[in-house]
């Protein structure tokens, strides 16, 4: 694989094929070594979205994880920007240029292909109006960005405050990966639910503050 001077100019290839197919094809044509940036370009949106799915896993329980949600949410934001702009997102140059060997990568890619073969049985292309087309893909990427922003909100001490936006991000990532419009709809539902939940929390905090101020003033 050739090296380009900047990842910001690297665009993704289309994601019409399933991730399991992409991973198997990549494993079969790996060079002896390649950089993280080259691997990201080769996997394209699919590799980033797979990483996004993994980032949501720690938050799929009602117990919130303060602090970690900020870091993971920021990574999901970067992935959302990458999908929206159809470009490899910014990463530190040192990480971009880290060398990876074929011997270490090939088994992991093949294992990942096996896992997503099972996912393909549960999630498949449907409601294609919500998943096909450049503009639609950019909008879905933007909504993934929104889910990442919501995950970063400072409500980590409140139950479900991380779970709802993490589920939104997970559904958007799977929906884009699998061209699954039902998953995209679930992502929108979870995003709306998160906004309503956070709005209720803010409203309750404001009302509680006013009541406290009134008692102290009275």
Buried (B, 14 or more C-beta within 10 A) or exposed (E): BEEEEEBEEBEBBEBEEBBBBBBBEBBEEBEEBBBBBBBBBBBBBBBBBBBBBEBBEBBEEEEBBEEBBBEBBBBBBBBBBBBBBBBBBEBEEEEBBEEBEEEEBBEEBBEBBEEBBEBBEEBEBBBEEBBBEEEBBBBBBBBBBBBBBBBBBEBBEBEBBBBBBBBBBBBBBBBBBBBBBBBBBBBBBBBEBBBEBBEEBEEEEEEEEEEEEEEEEE
